């Protein structure tokens, strides 16, 4: 096998040194696919809302501002397929369905919590950097425009 060639589809290469990992950016990489799924905005919000509690679909829909019914359904199905969310259907009329995090989902929530804390701690720095960038981009754009006279 040629050096640098992956062993199988979905196999993500890395260095032997845990200090420096090489991320495989191929679309068929399992790690990339999982990150794409759990890091999208709807999944993050659903996982955050389900922290240590069960919720019904309508409760989730009301709590997640801007999500469509279809997108929430797709998100919940993907999270269930990945083993992060458990869906329980109760045999009553009308049917009652509840969603909750699995132990795997709870462990992911802990990681997300760290990311949220980091964001809260650095939001002012990020806001200042955005303002600086926007001012610089606006002044560069202004300099490139031909003088009208």
N, CA, C and O atoms as a DFTB+ gen file, in Angstrom:
596 C
 N C O
     1  1       0.855      -1.175       0.000
     2  2       0.000       0.000       0.000
     3  2       0.895       1.231       0.000
     4  3       1.883       1.293       0.733
     5  1       0.546       2.198      -0.819
     6  2       1.322       3.418      -0.947
     7  2       1.262       4.221       0.344
     8  3       0.227       4.264       1.009
     9  1       2.377       4.857       0.696
    10  2       2.425       5.659       1.916
    11  2       1.366       6.756       1.855
    12  3       1.273       7.470       0.856
    13  1       0.567       6.897       2.910
    14  2      -0.465       7.922       2.959
    15  2      -1.806       7.457       2.420
    16  3      -2.793       8.189       2.500
    17  1      -1.856       6.248       1.871
    18  2      -3.116       5.729       1.349
    19  2      -3.928       5.143       2.487
    20  3      -3.402       4.406       3.320
    21  1      -5.210       5.473       2.520
    22  2      -6.039       4.972       3.611
    23  2      -6.284       3.485       3.442
    24  3      -6.246       2.958       2.330
    25  1      -6.535       2.815       4.553
    26  2      -6.732       1.375       4.554
    27  2      -8.094       0.978       4.015
    28  3      -8.227      -0.081       3.402
    29  1      -9.109       1.805       4.230
    30  2     -10.456       1.489       3.763
    31  2     -11.269       2.763       3.734
    32  3     -10.903       3.760       4.356
    33  1     -12.380       2.728       3.007
    34  2     -13.274       3.873       3.021
    35  2     -13.690       4.155       4.449
    36  3     -13.999       3.233       5.204
    37  1     -13.700       5.391       4.815
    38  2     -14.087       5.748       6.176
    39  2     -12.945       5.703       7.167
    40  3     -13.077       6.207       8.282
    41  1     -11.817       5.106       6.783
    42  2     -10.672       5.064       7.677
    43  2      -9.993       6.418       7.658
    44  3      -9.645       6.923       6.591
    45  1      -9.807       6.996       8.797
    46  2      -9.221       8.333       8.878
    47  2      -7.806       8.232       9.371
    48  3      -7.541       7.665      10.430
    49  1      -6.896       8.787       8.595
    50  2      -5.484       8.698       8.932
    51  2      -5.137       9.609      10.078
    52  3      -5.847      10.575      10.355
    53  1      -4.067       9.308      10.733
    54  2      -3.560      10.142      11.806
    55  2      -2.106       9.803      12.019
    56  3      -1.621       8.793      11.509
    57  1      -1.409      10.625      12.760
    58  2      -0.017      10.333      13.032
    59  2       0.053       9.387      14.218
    60  3      -0.923       9.218      14.949
    61  1       1.167       8.795      14.398
    62  2       1.364       7.903      15.541
    63  2       1.483       8.706      16.830
    64  3       1.255       8.187      17.923
    65  1       1.842       9.973      16.687
    66  2       2.030      10.850      17.834
    67  2       0.694      11.470      18.219
    68  3       0.093      12.190      17.422
    69  1       0.226      11.198      19.427
    70  2      -1.054      11.740      19.869
    71  2      -1.020      13.256      20.000
    72  3      -2.075      13.888      20.042
    73  1       0.159      13.853      20.065
    74  2       0.273      15.298      20.187
    75  2      -0.155      16.007      18.906
    76  3      -0.681      17.119      18.954
    77  1       0.065      15.372      17.774
    78  2      -0.242      16.013      16.490
    79  2      -1.075      15.072      15.645
    80  3      -0.557      14.107      15.083
    81  1      -2.350      15.348      15.556
    82  2      -3.234      14.503      14.757
    83  2      -3.505      15.164      13.417
    84  3      -3.670      16.379      13.316
    85  1      -3.546      14.333      12.403
    86  2      -3.861      14.821      11.065
    87  2      -5.335      14.524      10.807
    88  3      -5.768      13.379      10.930
    89  1      -6.094      15.535      10.457
    90  2      -7.519      15.355      10.191
    91  2      -7.702      14.948       8.749
    92  3      -7.137      15.562       7.844
    93  1      -8.478      13.929       8.538
    94  2      -8.802      13.471       7.198
    95  2     -10.021      14.249       6.733
    96  3     -11.083      14.167       7.349
    97  1      -9.877      14.992       5.666
    98  2     -10.964      15.870       5.220
    99  2     -11.794      15.262       4.080
   100  3     -12.645      15.937       3.500
   101  1     -11.545      13.996       3.766
   102  2     -12.334      13.363       2.705
   103  2     -13.798      13.250       3.135
   104  3     -14.094      13.032       4.310
   105  1     -14.694      13.398       2.185
   106  2     -16.128      13.349       2.475
   107  2     -16.558      11.987       3.014
   108  3     -17.541      11.903       3.750
   109  1     -15.840      10.918       2.660
   110  2     -16.243       9.585       3.111
   111  2     -15.615       9.180       4.441
   112  3     -15.738       8.026       4.852
   113  1     -14.951      10.103       5.112
   114  2     -14.315       9.804       6.394
   115  2     -15.377       9.754       7.493
   116  3     -16.153      10.697       7.650
   117  1     -15.413       8.666       8.247
   118  2     -16.412       8.508       9.313
   119  2     -16.330       9.642      10.327
   120  3     -17.359      10.175      10.741
   121  1     -15.120      10.014      10.730
   122  2     -14.962      11.071      11.728
   123  2     -15.543      12.374      11.200
   124  3     -16.251      13.078      11.920
   125  1     -15.251      12.693       9.961
   126  2     -15.784      13.929       9.372
   127  2     -17.308      13.876       9.321
   128  3     -17.974      14.863       9.632
   129  1     -17.860      12.737       8.934
   130  2     -19.315      12.610       8.852
   131  2     -19.972      12.780      10.222
   132  3     -21.015      13.423      10.340
   133  1     -19.365      12.209      11.243
   134  2     -19.919      12.344      12.598
   135  2     -19.827      13.791      13.063
   136  3     -20.782      14.326      13.626
   137  1     -18.680      14.426      12.829
   138  2     -18.528      15.830      13.210
   139  2     -19.524      16.715      12.461
   140  3     -20.113      17.625      13.046
   141  1     -19.711      16.450      11.178
   142  2     -20.695      17.216      10.411
   143  2     -22.082      17.083      11.040
   144  3     -22.828      18.060      11.112
   145  1     -22.420      15.906      11.486
   146  2     -23.742      15.661      12.064
   147  2     -23.905      16.333      13.423
   148  3     -24.871      17.064      13.639
   149  1     -22.976      16.094      14.335
   150  2     -23.170      16.581      15.708
   151  2     -22.855      18.065      15.859
   152  3     -23.258      18.687      16.842
   153  1     -22.141      18.632      14.901
   154  2     -21.765      20.040      15.030
   155  2     -22.697      20.978      14.269
   156  3     -22.468      22.187      14.258
   157  1     -23.747      20.450      13.630
   158  2     -24.652      21.386      12.958
   159  2     -25.516      22.079      14.000
   160  3     -25.719      21.556      15.095
   161  1     -26.022      23.252      13.657
   162  2     -26.691      24.089      14.659
   163  2     -27.922      23.436      15.263
   164  3     -28.165      23.599      16.459
   165  1     -28.709      22.704      14.484
   166  2     -29.927      22.106      15.045
   167  2     -29.574      20.978      16.017
   168  3     -30.188      20.857      17.077
   169  1     -28.595      20.160      15.660
   170  2     -28.198      19.064      16.557
   171  2     -27.671      19.601      17.874
   172  3     -28.022      19.093      18.939
   173  1     -26.832      20.622      17.811
   174  2     -26.293      21.208      19.038
   175  2     -27.412      21.725      19.938
   176  3     -27.386      21.514      21.150
   177  1     -28.388      22.400      19.347
   178  2     -29.492      22.940      20.141
   179  2     -30.344      21.837      20.743
   180  3     -30.731      21.924      21.909
   181  1     -30.643      20.806      19.973
   182  2     -31.450      19.688      20.483
   183  2     -30.717      18.985      21.615
   184  3     -31.318      18.683      22.646
   185  1     -29.447      18.725      21.440
   186  2     -28.667      18.058      22.489
   187  2     -28.635      18.915      23.748
   188  3     -28.751      18.396      24.858
   189  1     -28.479      20.212      23.581
   190  2     -28.472      21.105      24.744
   191  2     -29.819      21.087      25.455
   192  3     -29.863      21.066      26.685
   193  1     -30.904      21.095      24.712
   194  2     -32.241      21.104      25.328
   195  2     -32.577      19.800      26.044
   196  3     -33.306      19.802      27.035
   197  1     -32.050      18.699      25.546
   198  2     -32.376      17.400      26.137
   199  2     -31.487      17.042      27.329
   200  3     -31.533      15.913      27.818
   201  1     -30.693      17.979      27.791
   202  2     -29.813      17.723      28.928
   203  2     -30.612      17.249      30.140
   204  3     -31.361      18.020      30.739
   205  1     -30.448      15.989      30.493
   206  2     -31.019      15.384      31.709
   207  2     -32.545      15.451      31.782
   208  3     -33.109      15.415      32.876
   209  1     -33.222      15.549      30.627
   210  2     -34.686      15.559      30.658
   211  2     -35.250      14.998      29.363
   212  3     -34.589      14.965      28.326
   213  1     -36.491      14.562      29.464
   214  2     -37.227      14.092      28.293
   215  2     -38.081      15.241      27.783
   216  3     -38.594      16.051      28.555
   217  1     -38.220      15.294      26.465
   218  2     -39.071      16.322      25.867
   219  2     -39.871      15.711      24.729
   220  3     -39.422      14.785      24.054
   221  1     -41.055      16.248      24.536
   222  2     -41.878      15.849      23.416
   223  2     -41.495      16.687      22.204
   224  3     -40.870      17.740      22.330
   225  1     -41.879      16.202      21.033
   226  2     -41.542      16.887      19.794
   227  2     -42.021      18.336      19.809
   228  3     -41.273      19.248      19.455
   229  1     -43.264      18.542      20.219
   230  2     -43.813      19.908      20.207
   231  2     -43.070      20.822      21.173
   232  3     -42.912      22.011      20.897
   233  1     -42.613      20.284      22.301
   234  2     -41.821      21.089      23.234
   235  2     -40.496      21.500      22.593
   236  3     -40.065      22.647      22.710
   237  1     -39.860      20.547      21.918
   238  2     -38.600      20.842      21.234
   239  2     -38.821      21.881      20.136
   240  3     -38.038      22.821      19.998
   241  1     -39.877      21.710      19.366
   242  2     -40.152      22.631      18.256
   243  2     -40.346      24.050      18.773
   244  3     -39.840      25.003      18.179
   245  1     -41.083      24.198      19.883
   246  2     -41.297      25.537      20.456
   247  2     -39.995      26.121      21.005
   248  3     -39.775      27.331      20.940
   249  1     -39.137      25.257      21.544
   250  2     -37.912      25.723      22.196
   251  2     -36.802      26.086      21.203
   252  3     -35.944      26.913      21.514
   253  1     -36.809      25.479      20.020
   254  2     -35.755      25.727      19.036
   255  2     -36.259      26.758      18.031
   256  3     -36.938      26.419      17.062
   257  1     -35.922      27.992      18.272
   258  2     -36.384      29.093      17.440
   259  2     -35.879      28.943      16.008
   260  3     -34.679      28.795      15.774
   261  1     -36.805      28.982      15.055
   262  2     -36.428      28.983      13.651
   263  2     -36.365      27.625      12.979
   264  3     -36.206      27.567      11.760
   265  1     -36.481      26.531      13.716
   266  2     -36.405      25.212      13.098
   267  2     -37.767      24.842      12.522
   268  3     -38.800      25.066      13.153
   269  1     -37.761      24.276      11.323
   270  2     -39.010      23.809      10.725
   271  2     -39.336      22.425      11.282
   272  3     -38.468      21.742      11.827
   273  1     -40.579      22.029      11.141
   274  2     -40.992      20.705      11.610
   275  2     -40.190      19.626      10.895
   276  3     -39.735      18.667      11.519
   277  1     -40.017      19.784       9.588
   278  2     -39.266      18.792       8.812
   279  2     -37.810      18.713       9.270
   280  3     -37.269      17.620       9.436
   281  1     -37.172      19.880       9.474
   282  2     -35.761      19.880       9.873
   283  2     -35.580      19.278      11.253
   284  3     -34.609      18.559      11.488
   285  1     -36.493      19.556      12.169
   286  2     -36.405      18.965      13.501
   287  2     -36.581      17.458      13.420
   288  3     -35.872      16.713      14.097
   289  1     -37.525      16.998      12.593
   290  2     -37.736      15.557      12.413
   291  2     -36.472      14.894      11.879
   292  3     -36.046      13.858      12.389
   293  1     -35.874      15.489      10.855
   294  2     -34.646      14.937      10.260
   295  2     -33.520      14.925      11.289
   296  3     -32.798      13.935      11.411
   297  1     -33.372      16.006      12.019
   298  2     -32.315      16.098      13.038
   299  2     -32.489      15.020      14.097
   300  3     -31.527      14.339      14.451
   301  1     -33.697      14.861      14.601
   302  2     -33.949      13.846      15.636
   303  2     -33.694      12.438      15.104
   304  3     -33.146      11.598      15.817
   305  1     -34.082      12.178      13.869
   306  2     -33.826      10.850      13.284
   307  2     -32.338      10.576      13.166
   308  3     -31.879       9.477      13.476
   309  1     -31.581      11.575      12.719
   310  2     -30.128      11.399      12.604
   311  2     -29.492      11.165      13.976
   312  3     -28.639      10.291      14.130
   313  1     -29.906      11.942      14.958
   314  2     -29.342      11.776      16.309
   315  2     -29.717      10.417      16.891
   316  3     -28.924       9.797      17.599
   317  1     -30.921       9.963      16.592
   318  2     -31.337       8.630      17.055
   319  2     -30.509       7.555      16.350
   320  3     -30.047       6.606      16.983
   321  1     -30.325       7.706      15.050
   322  2     -29.541       6.729      14.286
   323  2     -28.106       6.645      14.804
   324  3     -27.516       5.566      14.851
   325  1     -27.557       7.787      15.190
   326  2     -26.181       7.828      15.688
   327  2     -26.069       7.383      17.149
   328  3     -24.968       7.342      17.698
   329  1     -27.191       7.053      17.776
   330  2     -27.153       6.560      19.149
   331  2     -27.060       7.648      20.201
   332  3     -26.713       7.370      21.349
   333  1     -27.363       8.882      19.829
   334  2     -27.250       9.998      20.766
   335  2     -28.576      10.334      21.439
   336  3     -28.598      10.878      22.544
   337  1     -29.678      10.009      20.773
   338  2     -31.015      10.307      21.282
   339  2     -31.844       9.033      21.271
   340  3     -31.764       8.227      20.344
   341  1     -32.636       8.867      22.312
   342  2     -33.569       7.749      22.397
   343  2     -34.979       8.285      22.192
   344  3     -35.374       9.271      22.814
   345  1     -35.731       7.629      21.318
   346  2     -37.119       7.995      21.022
   347  2     -38.011       6.926      21.641
   348  3     -37.853       5.737      21.364
   349  1     -38.947       7.358      22.480
   350  2     -39.873       6.427      23.120
   351  2     -41.289       6.782      22.708
   352  3     -41.729       7.919      22.877
   353  1     -42.009       5.787      22.158
   354  2     -43.399       5.972      21.745
   355  2     -44.281       5.267      22.761
   356  3     -44.096       4.082      23.037
   357  1     -45.236       5.996      23.314
   358  2     -46.166       5.431      24.285
   359  2     -47.475       5.086      23.572
   360  3     -48.015       5.913      22.838
   361  1     -47.984       3.876      23.781
   362  2     -49.198       3.423      23.078
   363  2     -50.479       4.001      23.690
   364  3     -51.268       3.286      24.308
   365  1     -50.661       5.288      23.505
   366  2     -51.866       5.971      23.983
   367  2     -52.475       6.720      22.805
   368  3     -51.838       6.868      21.762
   369  1     -53.689       7.187      22.968
   370  2     -54.353       7.955      21.922
   371  2     -54.545       9.378      22.424
   372  3     -55.181       9.566      23.461
   373  1     -54.028      10.377      21.742
   374  2     -53.111      10.265      20.598
   375  2     -51.735       9.782      21.057
   376  3     -51.390       9.911      22.232
   377  1     -50.949       9.225      20.130
   378  2     -49.630       8.698      20.506
   379  2     -48.762       9.777      21.141
   380  3     -48.754      10.927      20.703
   381  1     -48.046       9.391      22.161
   382  2     -47.113      10.312      22.829
   383  2     -45.696       9.833      22.549
   384  3     -45.371       8.663      22.750
   385  1     -44.863      10.747      22.085
   386  2     -43.469      10.423      21.772
   387  2     -42.575      11.352      22.571
   388  3     -42.770      12.568      22.583
   389  1     -41.590      10.764      23.240
   390  2     -40.629      11.560      24.008
   391  2     -39.216      11.262      23.519
   392  3     -38.914      10.164      23.051
   393  1     -38.367      12.267      23.641
   394  2     -36.967      12.146      23.254
   395  2     -36.104      12.445      24.469
   396  3     -36.426      13.309      25.284
   397  1     -34.995      11.709      24.573
   398  2     -34.040      11.944      25.649
   399  2     -32.654      11.555      25.170
   400  3     -32.513      10.778      24.225
   401  1     -31.639      12.089      25.813
   402  2     -30.271      11.724      25.474
   403  2     -29.957      10.333      25.986
   404  3     -30.394       9.944      27.069
   405  1     -29.198       9.588      25.201
   406  2     -28.655       8.302      25.644
   407  2     -27.384       8.606      26.450
   408  3     -26.946       9.756      26.483
   409  1     -26.795       7.611      27.091
   410  2     -25.506       7.857      27.766
   411  2     -24.450       8.445      26.811
   412  3     -23.655       9.295      27.210
   413  1     -24.450       7.994      25.567
   414  2     -23.515       8.552      24.580
   415  2     -23.834      10.021      24.317
   416  3     -22.924      10.842      24.206
   417  1     -25.111      10.355      24.218
   418  2     -25.528      11.740      24.022
   419  2     -25.169      12.622      25.205
   420  3     -24.783      13.778      25.037
   421  1     -25.301      12.059      26.415
   422  2     -24.939      12.808      27.631
   423  2     -23.440      13.123      27.616
   424  3     -23.028      14.220      27.995
   425  1     -22.630      12.158      27.178
   426  2     -21.184      12.412      27.130
   427  2     -20.858      13.487      26.104
   428  3     -19.937      14.277      26.312
   429  1     -21.602      13.530      24.995
   430  2     -21.405      14.591      24.006
   431  2     -21.858      15.934      24.563
   432  3     -21.236      16.960      24.289
   433  1     -22.924      15.937      25.334
   434  2     -23.414      17.185      25.933
   435  2     -22.335      17.815      26.814
   436  3     -22.189      19.038      26.841
   437  1     -21.585      16.989      27.528
   438  2     -20.510      17.500      28.381
   439  2     -19.463      18.236      27.545
   440  3     -18.937      19.265      27.971
   441  1     -19.162      17.713      26.363
   442  2     -18.199      18.359      25.468
   443  2     -18.781      19.669      24.945
   444  3     -18.087      20.684      24.889
   445  1     -20.044      19.643      24.566
   446  2     -20.709      20.847      24.060
   447  2     -20.727      21.932      25.134
   448  3     -20.540      23.111      24.834
   449  1     -20.951      21.532      26.382
   450  2     -20.957      22.489      27.489
   451  2     -19.619      23.214      27.573
   452  3     -19.576      24.423      27.802
   453  1     -18.536      22.483      27.390
   454  2     -17.207      23.109      27.402
   455  2     -17.075      24.130      26.283
   456  3     -16.507      25.203      26.484
   457  1     -17.596      23.805      25.109
   458  2     -17.547      24.724      23.981
   459  2     -18.371      25.980      24.258
   460  3     -17.946      27.087      23.929
   461  1     -19.539      25.813      24.859
   462  2     -20.391      26.961      25.192
   463  2     -19.693      27.850      26.222
   464  3     -19.712      29.074      26.093
   465  1     -19.085      27.255      27.230
   466  2     -18.361      28.022      28.246
   467  2     -17.225      28.810      27.596
   468  3     -17.030      29.987      27.897
   469  1     -16.479      28.159      26.707
   470  2     -15.393      28.854      26.011
   471  2     -15.940      30.039      25.226
   472  3     -15.366      31.128      25.253
   473  1     -17.059      29.821      24.522
   474  2     -17.670      30.880      23.723
   475  2     -18.094      32.054      24.599
   476  3     -17.857      33.212      24.252
   477  1     -18.719      31.753      25.732
   478  2     -19.146      32.811      26.652
   479  2     -17.948      33.605      27.179
   480  3     -18.010      34.829      27.298
   481  1     -16.850      32.893      27.496
   482  2     -15.665      33.552      28.036
   483  2     -14.967      34.440      27.005
   484  3     -14.291      35.400      27.375
   485  1     -15.123      34.129      25.722
   486  2     -14.381      34.838      24.677
   487  2     -15.269      35.637      23.725
   488  3     -14.787      36.137      22.709
   489  1     -16.553      35.762      24.037
   490  2     -17.453      36.438      23.100
   491  2     -17.083      37.899      22.876
   492  3     -17.246      38.404      21.766
   493  1     -16.589      38.591      23.903
   494  2     -16.209      39.993      23.720
   495  2     -14.985      40.114      22.807
   496  3     -14.923      41.009      21.965
   497  1     -14.021      39.218      22.976
   498  2     -12.840      39.233      22.107
   499  2     -13.231      38.958      20.657
   500  3     -12.723      39.597      19.736
   501  1     -14.126      38.012      20.468
   502  2     -14.575      37.662      19.124
   503  2     -15.353      38.824      18.515
   504  3     -15.181      39.137      17.337
   505  1     -16.201      39.458      19.307
   506  2     -16.967      40.611      18.828
   507  2     -16.036      41.745      18.420
   508  3     -16.247      42.384      17.389
   509  1     -15.010      41.996      19.224
   510  2     -14.033      43.049      18.894
   511  2     -13.271      42.694      17.619
   512  3     -13.047      43.557      16.770
   513  1     -12.873      41.432      17.481
   514  2     -12.160      40.999      16.274
   515  2     -13.051      41.157      15.043
   516  3     -12.574      41.576      13.989
   517  1     -14.326      40.830      15.162
   518  2     -15.253      40.995      14.038
   519  2     -15.376      42.463      13.645
   520  3     -15.353      42.802      12.462
   521  1     -15.507      43.327      14.641
   522  2     -15.614      44.763      14.357
   523  2     -14.362      45.272      13.657
   524  3     -14.454      46.002      12.669
   525  1     -13.192      44.888      14.164
   526  2     -11.930      45.293      13.538
   527  2     -11.866      44.812      12.088
   528  3     -11.491      45.566      11.190
   529  1     -12.231      43.568      11.876
   530  2     -12.204      42.987      10.532
   531  2     -13.153      43.745       9.608
   532  3     -12.780      44.117       8.495
   533  1     -14.382      43.973      10.074
   534  2     -15.383      44.672       9.256
   535  2     -14.929      46.082       8.896
   536  3     -15.106      46.519       7.759
   537  1     -14.340      46.803       9.865
   538  2     -13.825      48.152       9.596
   539  2     -12.711      48.108       8.557
   540  3     -12.686      48.920       7.632
   541  1     -11.797      47.165       8.711
   542  2     -10.685      47.033       7.772
   543  2     -11.204      46.666       6.381
   544  3     -10.759      47.243       5.389
   545  1     -12.127      45.729       6.296
   546  2     -12.684      45.318       5.000
   547  2     -13.434      46.471       4.339
   548  3     -13.347      46.649       3.124
   549  1     -14.165      47.251       5.123
   550  2     -14.908      48.389       4.574
   551  2     -13.953      49.453       4.053
   552  3     -14.183      50.027       2.989
   553  1     -12.874      49.722       4.802
   554  2     -11.928      50.751       4.353
   555  2     -11.166      50.270       3.118
   556  3     -10.867      51.074       2.235
   557  1     -10.850      48.995       3.039
   558  2     -10.167      48.452       1.842
   559  2     -11.091      48.528       0.631
   560  3     -10.649      48.864      -0.468
   561  1     -12.357      48.221       0.825
   562  2     -13.320      48.283      -0.265
   563  2     -13.494      49.721      -0.738
   564  3     -13.600      49.990      -1.934
   565  1     -13.521      50.645       0.233
   566  2     -13.661      52.071      -0.111
   567  2     -12.456      52.547      -0.924
   568  3     -12.615      53.323      -1.867
   569  1     -11.255      52.091      -0.569
   570  2     -10.036      52.484      -1.267
   571  2     -10.012      51.940      -2.695
   572  3      -9.414      52.557      -3.576
   573  1     -10.643      50.811      -2.932
   574  2     -10.641      50.196      -4.255
   575  2     -11.669      50.798      -5.201
   576  3     -11.572      50.626      -6.416
   577  1     -12.650      51.501      -4.654
   578  2     -13.690      52.090      -5.507
   579  2     -13.118      53.299      -6.238
   580  3     -12.398      54.108      -5.653
   581  1     -13.449      53.412      -7.538
   582  2     -12.936      54.559      -8.295
   583  2     -13.595      55.847      -7.807
   584  3     -14.761      55.860      -7.412
   585  1     -12.840      56.897      -7.846
   586  2     -13.360      58.199      -7.425
   587  2     -14.388      58.679      -8.432
   588  3     -14.153      58.620      -9.639
   589  1     -15.507      59.147      -7.954
   590  2     -16.564      59.670      -8.809
   591  2     -16.482      61.177      -8.763
   592  3     -16.476      61.752      -7.675
   593  1     -16.418      61.833      -9.898
   594  2     -16.226      63.266      -9.820
   595  2     -16.829      63.981     -10.890
   596  3     -16.739      65.207     -10.942
